[in-house]
Amino acid sequence: MNRVKGIAMIISGAMLWGATGPLMQWSLGTFGFSPEFLSTVRLILAGLLLLGFFKVKRRAGHIHFQRKDLGSSVADFCRIRHARRSVYLCFGN
C-alpha cells in the first residue's frame, strides 16, 4: 500500500510541477502580475499547505522556533530574496 501511495504522490507532484510553467505564463500575460508577486504567492501558499498538512497529521505542535534562531532565519530569507532578485534582473529581461 505504501508503494502505491508513493507512486501516486510522485505522479501527482510531477503533474502539478509541469502545470506551473503554462499557468505562470497565462497569469503573467492575462493579469499582468509581476514574477516576484507570483513567486511570493506560490511560496506563501506552499507554506500554508504544509502547515495545514502538519495540522491534519497532528504534528503542528512539533514545529518550534527558538528566539535565537529568528535572526538567522530573517537574514537567510533576505539573502535568498536578494539572490533571486539579482538573478531575475540579470536574466529576466
Backbone bond lengths (Angstrom), bond angles and torsions (degrees), N, CA, C in turn:
res aa  C-N    CA-C-N  psi(-1)  N-CA   C-N-CA  omega(-1)  CA-C   N-CA-C  phi
1 M - - - 1.451 - - 1.529 111.31 -
2 N 1.339 117.24 -40.04 1.460 120.27 179.87 1.522 111.42 -65.19
3 R 1.335 116.57 -34.13 1.461 120.60 179.38 1.528 110.49 -66.00
4 V 1.325 117.26 -44.01 1.464 121.36 179.13 1.528 110.04 -64.97
5 K 1.316 116.72 -41.10 1.467 120.76 178.35 1.530 110.41 -63.49
6 G 1.323 117.23 -42.12 1.460 121.13 178.55 1.516 112.39 -63.61
7 I 1.324 116.80 -43.47 1.471 120.84 178.65 1.520 110.28 -64.47
8 A 1.329 116.99 -41.33 1.471 120.26 178.25 1.522 111.13 -63.29
9 M 1.317 117.11 -39.13 1.465 120.39 178.84 1.524 111.30 -67.46
10 I 1.324 116.95 -38.28 1.469 120.51 178.06 1.518 110.57 -64.72
11 I 1.313 116.68 -45.61 1.469 120.62 -178.91 1.525 110.89 -65.09
12 S 1.330 117.13 -45.08 1.464 118.79 -179.51 1.526 111.13 -66.96
13 G 1.321 117.96 -37.72 1.468 120.65 177.16 1.519 111.93 -63.96
14 A 1.337 116.65 -41.18 1.464 120.37 178.13 1.523 111.32 -65.28
15 M 1.317 117.01 -39.17 1.474 120.13 178.66 1.520 111.16 -65.65
16 L 1.323 116.87 -43.28 1.465 119.88 179.34 1.522 111.26 -67.15
17 W 1.323 117.22 -39.82 1.462 120.92 178.65 1.531 110.12 -64.92
18 G 1.313 117.37 -40.36 1.460 121.01 178.77 1.523 113.01 -67.56
19 A 1.314 116.72 -27.10 1.469 120.43 -179.18 1.522 112.26 -80.32
20 T 1.323 118.77 -15.03 1.460 119.50 -175.57 1.524 112.65 -68.84
21 G 1.325 118.37 -33.82 1.466 120.68 -179.66 1.520 112.89 -61.49
22 P 1.349 117.43 -57.36 1.470 118.40 177.50 1.521 113.35 -61.99
23 L 1.324 117.03 -35.49 1.465 119.68 178.91 1.521 111.31 -66.04
24 M 1.332 117.19 -39.45 1.466 120.63 177.06 1.527 110.60 -64.99
25 Q 1.324 117.49 -44.44 1.467 120.30 179.30 1.520 110.59 -62.22
26 W 1.312 116.59 -42.30 1.467 120.50 -179.67 1.528 110.81 -63.80
27 S 1.332 117.31 -45.67 1.463 119.24 -178.15 1.525 111.87 -71.15
28 L 1.336 117.54 -32.75 1.466 119.46 175.72 1.523 110.83 -66.24
29 G 1.330 116.42 -42.15 1.458 120.00 -178.39 1.515 114.00 -75.73
30 T 1.323 117.22 -39.66 1.464 121.20 -175.23 1.522 112.38 -78.21
31 F 1.305 116.81 -48.84 1.457 120.77 -173.26 1.514 113.71 -100.13
32 G 1.314 118.12 -14.46 1.452 121.18 179.26 1.513 114.35 73.65
33 F 1.332 116.83 24.32 1.461 119.94 177.04 1.521 109.69 -67.02
34 S 1.320 116.25 151.73 1.466 120.20 175.50 1.529 108.62 -83.64
35 P 1.329 116.74 153.11 1.466 119.13 177.55 1.534 112.92 -60.87
36 E 1.327 117.26 -33.21 1.465 120.11 178.47 1.524 110.91 -64.60
37 F 1.323 115.91 -42.33 1.461 120.23 179.56 1.517 110.74 -63.06
38 L 1.337 116.64 -46.56 1.457 119.66 -179.33 1.522 111.59 -64.67
39 S 1.324 117.86 -37.85 1.465 120.40 177.64 1.523 110.92 -64.59
40 T 1.324 115.94 -41.09 1.459 119.94 179.04 1.524 111.01 -64.50
41 V 1.325 116.90 -43.77 1.461 120.70 179.16 1.523 110.23 -63.18
42 R 1.326 117.48 -42.50 1.467 120.86 179.36 1.523 111.13 -61.72
43 L 1.336 117.31 -42.68 1.463 120.20 -179.59 1.529 111.60 -67.21
44 I 1.323 116.49 -40.21 1.468 119.46 178.86 1.524 110.37 -65.02
45 L 1.335 117.07 -45.15 1.463 119.87 178.81 1.527 111.61 -62.80
46 A 1.327 116.84 -40.32 1.465 119.57 178.26 1.526 110.80 -63.10
47 G 1.321 117.05 -41.79 1.458 120.35 177.79 1.515 112.69 -63.76
48 L 1.329 116.34 -41.88 1.464 120.02 178.37 1.523 111.16 -65.59
49 L 1.337 116.99 -39.51 1.460 119.72 176.96 1.528 111.64 -63.27
50 L 1.331 116.39 -41.32 1.464 119.08 177.80 1.531 111.43 -64.71
51 L 1.321 116.87 -43.36 1.462 119.14 178.05 1.522 111.10 -63.62
52 G 1.335 116.43 -38.98 1.467 119.79 176.29 1.518 111.66 -63.52
53 F 1.317 116.79 -40.69 1.458 120.99 177.80 1.525 110.54 -62.25
54 F 1.333 116.97 -45.14 1.460 119.77 179.47 1.522 111.53 -66.10
55 K 1.319 116.60 -33.53 1.459 119.90 178.80 1.529 110.23 -67.69
56 V 1.325 116.29 -41.42 1.460 120.23 178.25 1.527 110.31 -64.00
57 K 1.320 116.10 -39.62 1.465 120.64 -179.89 1.525 111.96 -81.15
58 R 1.314 116.97 1.92 1.462 123.18 179.34 1.530 112.38 61.72
59 R 1.319 116.11 34.19 1.460 120.35 177.91 1.529 111.27 -111.75
60 A 1.316 117.48 4.79 1.462 119.83 -176.07 1.522 111.30 -64.42
61 G 1.312 117.75 -28.44 1.455 120.69 178.56 1.516 113.17 -70.30
62 H 1.327 117.09 -14.61 1.459 120.62 -178.22 1.525 112.05 -89.49
63 I 1.324 117.72 -2.17 1.456 120.98 177.08 1.523 106.99 -91.59
64 H 1.311 116.25 106.93 1.459 120.92 -177.38 1.517 109.70 -119.90
65 F 1.303 115.40 137.05 1.448 121.61 173.48 1.518 107.95 -115.84
66 Q 1.301 116.17 129.29 1.449 119.70 177.20 1.518 108.89 -95.09
67 R 1.300 115.46 149.53 1.455 120.96 -176.95 1.521 112.02 -59.80
68 K 1.317 118.43 -35.76 1.460 121.25 -179.34 1.531 111.87 -67.42
69 D 1.344 117.41 -25.22 1.457 121.08 179.71 1.524 112.80 -84.06
70 L 1.312 117.75 -14.61 1.456 120.82 -175.68 1.519 112.39 -63.22
71 G 1.327 117.33 -42.69 1.467 120.53 -179.66 1.514 112.23 -62.46
72 S 1.323 117.19 -43.68 1.462 119.38 179.49 1.522 111.03 -69.57
73 S 1.328 118.04 -33.02 1.459 120.36 177.80 1.522 111.30 -66.43
74 V 1.332 116.98 -41.83 1.461 120.72 178.26 1.523 110.03 -66.09
75 A 1.335 117.07 -40.53 1.468 120.49 178.53 1.534 110.59 -64.96
76 D 1.322 117.48 -41.21 1.464 120.88 177.37 1.525 110.82 -62.26
77 F 1.334 116.70 -42.75 1.456 120.62 178.95 1.525 110.95 -60.76
78 C 1.323 116.76 -43.56 1.466 120.47 -179.73 1.520 111.59 -65.79
79 R 1.334 117.16 -39.29 1.465 119.98 177.81 1.513 111.26 -65.21
80 I 1.331 117.78 -42.52 1.463 121.20 179.28 1.523 109.70 -65.61
81 R 1.304 117.38 -43.69 1.463 121.32 -179.69 1.531 110.30 -61.92
82 H 1.336 117.10 -42.72 1.463 121.27 179.20 1.526 110.50 -65.03
83 A 1.322 117.10 -41.01 1.468 120.45 179.88 1.526 110.80 -65.49
84 R 1.314 117.46 -41.37 1.468 120.35 179.22 1.531 110.26 -65.39
85 R 1.303 116.69 -40.17 1.468 120.51 179.17 1.529 110.23 -65.15
86 S 1.336 116.99 -40.53 1.467 120.70 179.51 1.519 111.19 -63.86
87 V 1.319 116.77 -42.41 1.473 120.26 178.56 1.514 110.24 -64.52
88 Y 1.324 116.80 -41.42 1.463 119.79 178.94 1.520 111.10 -63.33
89 L 1.319 117.23 -42.90 1.460 120.06 -179.31 1.533 111.75 -66.11
90 C 1.324 116.16 -34.17 1.478 119.69 -179.07 1.518 111.82 -75.75
91 F 1.328 116.53 -43.56 1.452 119.77 -170.30 1.525 114.25 -114.67
92 G 1.325 117.81 -8.59 1.461 120.76 -173.65 1.519 114.07 -75.28
93 N 1.302 118.41 -22.89 1.472 119.57 -175.01 1.492 112.82 -91.51
